[in-house]
């Protein structure tokens, strides 16, 4: 993996301003020359530190604090492209919309999403999740039916639990038929926090 990270060790005699300037220049040059396939950054949130990663098509991965961010980047390098760069500016729109969401000022995300990591029925499930309104929930059975396979309840649950872009594609709004939270990539506590924040019913 070609991974350039501002946090990598550097000689102690290198000025921080020079390093920042060089990093900015390299990021811009990589984007201009089309050699930056994956940009990433981290942001703080009420559900912990999040890793955001995007391709030229859109947001491709949101990883929670409990996930190994280095392992996530390695996985993306293998699945999408080895050309990965810490490029916070490219993910500013996503960070801004997340801030608005957590502040209660946004109910639906508008940033483009790249769902290439979800295939087949899983992709069909994810395509239906933005139909669930802010503050509402649906059961896994309802989502399976909406995705075209009413009997594939377990598969719908797996699709939600492995959603590569949680929060933005709101799998946290899908719960079990008995009202229990069900599995969530960020953990049950994060899912319950999001549902409570939305006043879900």
HELIX and SHEET records of a PDB file:
HELIX    1   1 UNK A   16  UNK A   32  1                                  17    
HELIX    2   2 UNK A   69  UNK A   79  1                                  11    
HELIX    3   3 UNK A   88  UNK A   91  5                                   4    
HELIX    4   4 UNK A   92  UNK A  102  1                                  11    
HELIX    5   5 UNK A  120  UNK A  129  1                                  10    
HELIX    6   6 UNK A  140  UNK A  146  1                                   7    
HELIX    7   7 UNK A  153  UNK A  161  1                                   9    
HELIX    8   8 UNK A  171  UNK A  173  5                                   3    
HELIX    9   9 UNK A  188  UNK A  198  1                                  11    
SHEET    1   A 5 UNK A   2  UNK A   4  0                                        
SHEET    2   A 5 UNK A  83  UNK A  86  1                                        
SHEET    3   A 5 UNK A  38  UNK A  43  1                                        
SHEET    4   A 5 UNK A  50  UNK A  54 -1                                        
SHEET    5   A 5 UNK A  59  UNK A  63 -1                                        
SHEET    1   B 2 UNK A 138  UNK A 139  0                                        
SHEET    2   B 2 UNK A 174  UNK A 175  1                                        
END                                                                             
